[in-house]
Amino acid sequence: MRQTHKTIPIKSYTFKVRLEQDVFPNGKSGYFAIVPEWERRGAVAQGKTKIEALKNIQEILEMIVEEMTEKGAKVSRRVAQTSAYPMVTVSL
């Protein structure tokens, strides 16, 4: 018997993030991750490492996109590339 798989609808968004190194008030260095077009929406995060800053901005972007989707707003192509297929992005 052949098994069929149901496709789950999903939309992927890819954002260009600006990563900046900075010095925290305690003198230790860290990183800021910023999506300039959405900075006013709160798309700014920090972390002790580049990876931590990128993970933090991803969580923020997920919340912003989720909120926009719930309100029926669309994500501008100027801000993010979209795909109707699941995507994985690897940043080095």
Rosetta blueprint (number, residue, H / E / L):
1 M L
2 R L
3 Q L
4 T L
5 H L
6 K L
7 T L
8 I L
9 P L
10 I L
11 K L
12 S E
13 Y E
14 T E
15 F E
16 K L
17 V L
18 R E
19 L E
20 E E
21 Q E
22 D E
23 V E
24 F L
25 P L
26 N L
27 G L
28 K L
29 S E
30 G E
31 Y E
32 F E
33 A E
34 I E
35 V L
36 P H
37 E H
38 W H
39 E H
40 R H
41 R H
42 G L
43 A L
44 V E
45 A E
46 Q E
47 G E
48 K L
49 T L
50 K H
51 I H
52 E H
53 A H
54 L H
55 K H
56 N H
57 I H
58 Q H
59 E H
60 I H
61 L H
62 E H
63 M H
64 I H
65 V H
66 E H
67 E H
68 M H
69 T H
70 E H
71 K L
72 G L
73 A L
74 K L
75 V L
76 S L
77 R L
78 R L
79 V L
80 A E
81 Q E
82 T E
83 S E
84 A L
85 Y L
86 P L
87 M L
88 V L
89 T L
90 V L
91 S L
92 L L
